[in-house]
Amino acid sequence: MVKKSSFNFFNGFIRHPIKVGTIFPSSSKLAEIIADEVNGKIIVEFGAGSGEITGALLSRLPADGELYSFEINKNYFNRLNNNFHDSRFFPINDYAQNYLDYVKESIDCFVSGVPLKSIPIKERDSFFNLIDAPFIQYSYINRKKFLSKYFDFVKSISVKDDFPSTKILVCKSPKINNLK
């Protein structure tokens, strides 16, 4: 039997492949590997989807931490609101590019499942130029070369047990205001 969340992702992908970017929700294994790479108190998540990674991040977030989770799909956003009742959790129904309108604290880490091609080309450089903390991107396509334009260090982790196989790119040392 296919889980309802898998069916919802598949439908979302068919309707908006650039915005949804996946046909399956993230696995708990993927979520745990990503959460292992995250450090700090103020975390920003882009593309929270069904919340698998959100849950893993919250389970490891310090008591005085904050998780800001951005999701543009109204159905997924509503699901996040209904599934997570935690005073450290701040769900936001807006685009990743607008995160500075909501997060005023110094950010310790970014986690993104947003398809990078969903960010308009004209906005990509300015978006990544604002990232001043470690940035973790997960994707089915290895975007290491692309992200190396914005970060001095990019480590790739393959999650082959995931279907489809997923790449986690842990990016550090942002090239802030140094884009060529």
C-alpha atoms as an extended CHARMM CRD file, in Angstrom:
* protein
*
       180  EXT
         1         1  MET       CA              0.0000000000        0.0000000000        0.0000000000  PROA      1               0.0000000000
         2         2  VAL       CA              1.2780000000        3.4920000000       -0.9130000000  PROA      2               0.0000000000
         3         3  LYS       CA              1.3430000000        5.9730000000        1.9560000000  PROA      3               0.0000000000
         4         4  LYS       CA             -0.8850000000        9.0160000000        1.5440000000  PROA      4               0.0000000000
         5         5  SER       CA              2.1410000000       11.3200000000        1.9630000000  PROA      5               0.0000000000
         6         6  SER       CA              3.9210000000        9.5210000000       -0.9110000000  PROA      6               0.0000000000
         7         7  PHE       CA              0.8530000000        9.9740000000       -3.0970000000  PROA      7               0.0000000000
         8         8  ASN       CA              0.6700000000       13.6820000000       -2.1660000000  PROA      8               0.0000000000
         9         9  PHE       CA              4.3400000000       14.1800000000       -3.0840000000  PROA      9               0.0000000000
        10        10  PHE       CA              3.8630000000       12.3970000000       -6.3860000000  PROA      10              0.0000000000
        11        11  ASN       CA              0.8660000000       14.5940000000       -7.2380000000  PROA      11              0.0000000000
        12        12  GLY       CA              2.7320000000       17.7170000000       -6.1520000000  PROA      12              0.0000000000
        13        13  PHE       CA              5.7200000000       16.7680000000       -8.2770000000  PROA      13              0.0000000000
        14        14  ILE       CA              3.5370000000       16.1450000000      -11.3410000000  PROA      14              0.0000000000
        15        15  ARG       CA              1.8410000000       19.5340000000      -10.9220000000  PROA      15              0.0000000000
        16        16  HSD       CA              4.9340000000       21.5980000000       -9.9660000000  PROA      16              0.0000000000
        17        17  PRO       CA              8.1710000000       19.6480000000      -10.5710000000  PROA      17              0.0000000000
        18        18  ILE       CA             10.4140000000       22.6960000000      -10.1740000000  PROA      18              0.0000000000
        19        19  LYS       CA              8.8790000000       23.6760000000       -6.8180000000  PROA      19              0.0000000000
        20        20  VAL       CA              8.3260000000       20.2250000000       -5.2800000000  PROA      20              0.0000000000
        21        21  GLY       CA             11.4200000000       18.5600000000       -6.7200000000  PROA      21              0.0000000000
        22        22  THR       CA             10.6730000000       15.0360000000       -5.4420000000  PROA      22              0.0000000000
        23        23  ILE       CA              8.1300000000       12.2880000000       -5.8420000000  PROA      23              0.0000000000
        24        24  PHE       CA              8.6940000000       10.7880000000       -2.3750000000  PROA      24              0.0000000000
        25        25  PRO       CA              8.8800000000       12.2910000000        1.1100000000  PROA      25              0.0000000000
        26        26  SER       CA             12.2800000000       12.1950000000        2.8270000000  PROA      26              0.0000000000
        27        27  SER       CA             13.1160000000        8.9750000000        4.6330000000  PROA      27              0.0000000000
        28        28  SER       CA             13.8350000000        8.7960000000        8.3440000000  PROA      28              0.0000000000
        29        29  LYS       CA             17.3670000000        7.5970000000        7.5170000000  PROA      29              0.0000000000
        30        30  LEU       CA             18.0000000000       10.6820000000        5.3610000000  PROA      30              0.0000000000
        31        31  ALA       CA             16.5730000000       12.8840000000        8.1260000000  PROA      31              0.0000000000
        32        32  GLU       CA             18.8560000000       11.3480000000       10.7670000000  PROA      32              0.0000000000
        33        33  ILE       CA             21.9870000000       11.7460000000        8.6110000000  PROA      33              0.0000000000
        34        34  ILE       CA             21.1340000000       15.3930000000        7.9570000000  PROA      34              0.0000000000
        35        35  ALA       CA             20.3660000000       16.0670000000       11.6360000000  PROA      35              0.0000000000
        36        36  ASP       CA             23.7690000000       14.5600000000       12.5440000000  PROA      36              0.0000000000
        37        37  GLU       CA             25.4400000000       17.2910000000       10.4440000000  PROA      37              0.0000000000
        38        38  VAL       CA             23.5620000000       20.1970000000       12.0590000000  PROA      38              0.0000000000
        39        39  ASN       CA             25.0140000000       22.1530000000       14.9660000000  PROA      39              0.0000000000
        40        40  GLY       CA             23.7340000000       25.2120000000       16.7540000000  PROA      40              0.0000000000
        41        41  LYS       CA             20.6580000000       26.7890000000       18.2550000000  PROA      41              0.0000000000
        42        42  ILE       CA             19.1800000000       28.8150000000       15.3870000000  PROA      42              0.0000000000
        43        43  ILE       CA             18.3750000000       26.6030000000       12.4040000000  PROA      43              0.0000000000
        44        44  VAL       CA             16.5980000000       27.5970000000        9.1890000000  PROA      44              0.0000000000
        45        45  GLU       CA             15.0110000000       24.8840000000        7.0590000000  PROA      45              0.0000000000
        46        46  PHE       CA             13.9840000000       25.5410000000        3.4550000000  PROA      46              0.0000000000
        47        47  GLY       CA             11.4160000000       23.2410000000        1.8450000000  PROA      47              0.0000000000
        48        48  ALA       CA             10.1520000000       21.4510000000        4.9480000000  PROA      48              0.0000000000
        49        49  GLY       CA              7.7030000000       19.3090000000        2.9480000000  PROA      49              0.0000000000
        50        50  SER       CA              6.0090000000       16.6260000000        5.0530000000  PROA      50              0.0000000000
        51        51  GLY       CA              8.2620000000       17.3130000000        8.0230000000  PROA      51              0.0000000000
        52        52  GLU       CA             10.4440000000       14.2010000000        8.2600000000  PROA      52              0.0000000000
        53        53  ILE       CA             13.6080000000       16.2930000000        8.4690000000  PROA      53              0.0000000000
        54        54  THR       CA             11.8340000000       18.8950000000       10.5920000000  PROA      54              0.0000000000
        55        55  GLY       CA             11.1030000000       16.2220000000       13.2030000000  PROA      55              0.0000000000
        56        56  ALA       CA             14.7140000000       15.0210000000       13.2550000000  PROA      56              0.0000000000
        57        57  LEU       CA             15.9820000000       18.5960000000       13.6110000000  PROA      57              0.0000000000
        58        58  LEU       CA             13.5640000000       19.3440000000       16.4620000000  PROA      58              0.0000000000
        59        59  SER       CA             14.5260000000       16.1320000000       18.2800000000  PROA      59              0.0000000000
        60        60  ARG       CA             18.1340000000       17.3630000000       18.4800000000  PROA      60              0.0000000000
        61        61  LEU       CA             17.5330000000       21.0740000000       18.8950000000  PROA      61              0.0000000000
        62        62  PRO       CA             18.5850000000       22.4770000000       22.3080000000  PROA      62              0.0000000000
        63        63  ALA       CA             15.8120000000       23.5520000000       24.6810000000  PROA      63              0.0000000000
        64        64  ASP       CA             16.6210000000       27.2100000000       23.9480000000  PROA      64              0.0000000000
        65        65  GLY       CA             16.9540000000       26.6510000000       20.1880000000  PROA      65              0.0000000000
        66        66  GLU       CA             14.7020000000       27.8060000000       17.3540000000  PROA      66              0.0000000000
        67        67  LEU       CA             13.8010000000       26.1070000000       14.0840000000  PROA      67              0.0000000000
        68        68  TYR       CA             12.3730000000       28.2740000000       11.3030000000  PROA      68              0.0000000000
        69        69  SER       CA             10.8670000000       26.0320000000        8.6140000000  PROA      69              0.0000000000
        70        70  PHE       CA              9.8750000000       27.5240000000        5.2760000000  PROA      70              0.0000000000
        71        71  GLU       CA              7.3590000000       25.7790000000        3.0320000000  PROA      71              0.0000000000
        72        72  ILE       CA              5.5650000000       27.3910000000        0.0840000000  PROA      72              0.0000000000
        73        73  ASN       CA              3.0930000000       24.5560000000       -0.5610000000  PROA      73              0.0000000000
        74        74  LYS       CA              0.0100000000       25.4050000000        1.5100000000  PROA      74              0.0000000000
        75        75  ASN       CA             -0.9610000000       21.7290000000        2.0190000000  PROA      75              0.0000000000
        76        76  TYR       CA              2.4820000000       20.7730000000        3.3270000000  PROA      76              0.0000000000
        77        77  PHE       CA              2.5920000000       23.9470000000        5.4340000000  PROA      77              0.0000000000
        78        78  ASN       CA             -0.7590000000       23.1060000000        7.0490000000  PROA      78              0.0000000000
        79        79  ARG       CA              0.4670000000       19.5900000000        7.7310000000  PROA      79              0.0000000000
        80        80  LEU       CA              3.5640000000       20.9680000000        9.4830000000  PROA      80              0.0000000000
        81        81  ASN       CA              1.3570000000       23.2250000000       11.6300000000  PROA      81              0.0000000000
        82        82  ASN       CA             -0.8470000000       20.2790000000       12.5970000000  PROA      82              0.0000000000
        83        83  ASN       CA              1.9890000000       17.8090000000       13.2800000000  PROA      83              0.0000000000
        84        84  PHE       CA              4.4480000000       19.8900000000       15.3060000000  PROA      84              0.0000000000
        85        85  HSD       CA              3.4180000000       21.6090000000       18.5160000000  PROA      85              0.0000000000
        86        86  ASP       CA              6.7210000000       22.8330000000       19.8870000000  PROA      86              0.0000000000
        87        87  SER       CA              7.5000000000       26.3360000000       21.1710000000  PROA      87              0.0000000000
        88        88  ARG       CA             10.8930000000       26.1720000000       19.3950000000  PROA      88              0.0000000000
        89        89  PHE       CA              9.2340000000       25.6070000000       15.9890000000  PROA      89              0.0000000000
        90        90  PHE       CA              8.2910000000       28.4690000000       13.6770000000  PROA      90              0.0000000000
        91        91  PRO       CA              6.6400000000       27.3350000000       10.4190000000  PROA      91              0.0000000000
        92        92  ILE       CA              6.5650000000       29.9650000000        7.6750000000  PROA      92              0.0000000000
        93        93  ASN       CA              4.5260000000       29.8260000000        4.4740000000  PROA      93              0.0000000000
        94        94  ASP       CA              6.8870000000       31.8350000000        2.2630000000  PROA      94              0.0000000000
        95        95  TYR       CA              9.8010000000       31.4830000000       -0.1410000000  PROA      95              0.0000000000
        96        96  ALA       CA             13.3170000000       30.7070000000        1.1010000000  PROA      96              0.0000000000
        97        97  GLN       CA             14.5980000000       33.9320000000       -0.4620000000  PROA      97              0.0000000000
        98        98  ASN       CA             12.5620000000       35.9090000000        2.0970000000  PROA      98              0.0000000000
        99        99  TYR       CA             14.0250000000       34.3230000000        5.2310000000  PROA      99              0.0000000000
       100       100  LEU       CA             15.5870000000       37.5760000000        6.4730000000  PROA      100             0.0000000000
       101       101  ASP       CA             12.0780000000       39.0370000000        6.7920000000  PROA      101             0.0000000000
       102       102  TYR       CA             11.4110000000       36.4840000000        9.5630000000  PROA      102             0.0000000000
       103       103  VAL       CA             14.6890000000       35.4580000000       11.1880000000  PROA      103             0.0000000000
       104       104  LYS       CA             16.4020000000       38.2620000000       13.0690000000  PROA      104             0.0000000000
       105       105  GLU       CA             18.8570000000       36.1460000000       15.0990000000  PROA      105             0.0000000000
       106       106  SER       CA             22.2740000000       35.0080000000       13.9000000000  PROA      106             0.0000000000
       107       107  ILE       CA             21.7030000000       31.7260000000       12.0750000000  PROA      107             0.0000000000
       108       108  ASP       CA             23.8690000000       28.7170000000       12.9750000000  PROA      108             0.0000000000
       109       109  CYS       CA             22.9010000000       26.4140000000       10.0940000000  PROA      109             0.0000000000
       110       110  PHE       CA             20.6820000000       26.2040000000        7.0070000000  PROA      110             0.0000000000
       111       111  VAL       CA             19.0830000000       22.9740000000        5.7820000000  PROA      111             0.0000000000
       112       112  SER       CA             17.5420000000       22.9220000000        2.3140000000  PROA      112             0.0000000000
       113       113  GLY       CA             15.5120000000       20.4960000000        0.2990000000  PROA      113             0.0000000000
       114       114  VAL       CA             14.4620000000       23.2380000000       -2.1020000000  PROA      114             0.0000000000
       115       115  PRO       CA             15.2920000000       22.3890000000       -5.7090000000  PROA      115             0.0000000000
       116       116  LEU       CA             18.0240000000       24.9150000000       -6.4960000000  PROA      116             0.0000000000
       117       117  LYS       CA             16.5330000000       25.5140000000       -9.9320000000  PROA      117             0.0000000000
       118       118  SER       CA             13.3760000000       26.7980000000       -8.2540000000  PROA      118             0.0000000000
       119       119  ILE       CA             15.2880000000       29.9190000000       -7.2190000000  PROA      119             0.0000000000
       120       120  PRO       CA             15.1730000000       32.2910000000      -10.1960000000  PROA      120             0.0000000000
       121       121  ILE       CA             18.6010000000       32.6810000000      -11.8210000000  PROA      121             0.0000000000
       122       122  LYS       CA             18.5870000000       36.4340000000      -11.1830000000  PROA      122             0.0000000000
       123       123  GLU       CA             18.0970000000       35.7920000000       -7.4450000000  PROA      123             0.0000000000
       124       124  ARG       CA             20.5060000000       32.8720000000       -6.8930000000  PROA      124             0.0000000000
       125       125  ASP       CA             23.6960000000       34.8830000000       -6.4600000000  PROA      125             0.0000000000
       126       126  SER       CA             22.0750000000       37.3950000000       -4.1170000000  PROA      126             0.0000000000
       127       127  PHE       CA             20.3840000000       34.5610000000       -2.1740000000  PROA      127             0.0000000000
       128       128  PHE       CA             23.5970000000       32.5880000000       -1.6620000000  PROA      128             0.0000000000
       129       129  ASN       CA             25.5430000000       35.7610000000       -0.9780000000  PROA      129             0.0000000000
       130       130  LEU       CA             23.3910000000       36.1930000000        2.1530000000  PROA      130             0.0000000000
       131       131  ILE       CA             24.1270000000       32.6930000000        3.4790000000  PROA      131             0.0000000000
       132       132  ASP       CA             26.7060000000       33.2050000000        6.2170000000  PROA      132             0.0000000000
       133       133  ALA       CA             26.5740000000       29.8580000000        8.0350000000  PROA      133             0.0000000000
       134       134  PRO       CA             26.9070000000       26.1730000000        7.1320000000  PROA      134             0.0000000000
       135       135  PHE       CA             24.3940000000       25.1790000000        4.4530000000  PROA      135             0.0000000000
       136       136  ILE       CA             23.1610000000       21.5960000000        3.9980000000  PROA      136             0.0000000000
       137       137  GLN       CA             21.4580000000       20.7850000000        0.7000000000  PROA      137             0.0000000000
       138       138  TYR       CA             19.8630000000       17.4300000000       -0.0950000000  PROA      138             0.0000000000
       139       139  SER       CA             18.9670000000       16.4970000000       -3.6180000000  PROA      139             0.0000000000
       140       140  TYR       CA             18.7510000000       13.6080000000       -6.0640000000  PROA      140             0.0000000000
       141       141  ILE       CA             21.2230000000       15.3970000000       -8.2990000000  PROA      141             0.0000000000
       142       142  ASN       CA             24.7670000000       16.0600000000       -7.1310000000  PROA      142             0.0000000000
       143       143  ARG       CA             25.0120000000       19.8580000000       -7.0250000000  PROA      143             0.0000000000
       144       144  LYS       CA             28.5340000000       19.9140000000       -5.5350000000  PROA      144             0.0000000000
       145       145  LYS       CA             30.0170000000       21.8080000000       -8.4710000000  PROA      145             0.0000000000
       146       146  PHE       CA             27.1960000000       24.3530000000       -8.3930000000  PROA      146             0.0000000000
       147       147  LEU       CA             27.5020000000       24.9290000000       -4.6290000000  PROA      147             0.0000000000
       148       148  SER       CA             31.3080000000       25.2010000000       -4.8450000000  PROA      148             0.0000000000
       149       149  LYS       CA             30.7060000000       28.5720000000       -6.4710000000  PROA      149             0.0000000000
       150       150  TYR       CA             29.2960000000       29.7840000000       -3.1570000000  PROA      150             0.0000000000
       151       151  PHE       CA             31.2530000000       27.7750000000       -0.5520000000  PROA      151             0.0000000000
       152       152  ASP       CA             34.9470000000       26.9630000000       -0.0820000000  PROA      152             0.0000000000
       153       153  PHE       CA             34.1850000000       23.5240000000        1.3630000000  PROA      153             0.0000000000
       154       154  VAL       CA             31.5090000000       21.1270000000        0.0720000000  PROA      154             0.0000000000
       155       155  LYS       CA             31.3460000000       17.5660000000        1.4210000000  PROA      155             0.0000000000
       156       156  SER       CA             29.1340000000       15.0550000000       -0.3930000000  PROA      156             0.0000000000
       157       157  ILE       CA             27.3510000000       12.2120000000        1.4110000000  PROA      157             0.0000000000
       158       158  SER       CA             25.4400000000        9.5820000000       -0.5960000000  PROA      158             0.0000000000
       159       159  VAL       CA             22.3610000000        7.9560000000        0.9000000000  PROA      159             0.0000000000
       160       160  LYS       CA             22.1210000000        4.9570000000       -1.4090000000  PROA      160             0.0000000000
       161       161  ASP       CA             19.5100000000        3.1340000000        0.6650000000  PROA      161             0.0000000000
       162       162  ASP       CA             17.1140000000        5.9840000000       -0.0470000000  PROA      162             0.0000000000
       163       163  PHE       CA             14.8830000000        5.7580000000       -3.1020000000  PROA      163             0.0000000000
       164       164  PRO       CA             15.7890000000        7.4650000000       -5.2070000000  PROA      164             0.0000000000
       165       165  SER       CA             19.3970000000        7.7180000000       -4.0340000000  PROA      165             0.0000000000
       166       166  THR       CA             19.9620000000       11.0940000000       -2.3640000000  PROA      166             0.0000000000
       167       167  LYS       CA             22.9980000000       13.3510000000       -2.1000000000  PROA      167             0.0000000000
       168       168  ILE       CA             23.5740000000       15.4280000000        1.0040000000  PROA      168             0.0000000000
       169       169  LEU       CA             25.9310000000       18.3430000000        0.4390000000  PROA      169             0.0000000000
       170       170  VAL       CA             27.3830000000       19.8560000000        3.5890000000  PROA      170             0.0000000000
       171       171  CYS       CA             28.6970000000       23.3080000000        2.6840000000  PROA      171             0.0000000000
       172       172  LYS       CA             30.9410000000       25.4100000000        4.9160000000  PROA      172             0.0000000000
       173       173  SER       CA             32.9910000000       28.5830000000        4.6150000000  PROA      173             0.0000000000
       174       174  PRO       CA             30.5970000000       30.6930000000        2.5300000000  PROA      174             0.0000000000
       175       175  LYS       CA             32.1760000000       32.9490000000       -0.0880000000  PROA      175             0.0000000000
       176       176  ILE       CA             30.2080000000       35.9620000000        1.1420000000  PROA      176             0.0000000000
       177       177  ASN       CA             30.4210000000       39.0270000000       -1.0960000000  PROA      177             0.0000000000
       178       178  ASN       CA             33.1140000000       37.2330000000       -3.0560000000  PROA      178             0.0000000000
       179       179  LEU       CA             31.1370000000       35.8620000000       -5.9830000000  PROA      179             0.0000000000
       180       180  LYS       CA             32.8450000000       35.9690000000       -9.3110000000  PROA      180             0.0000000000
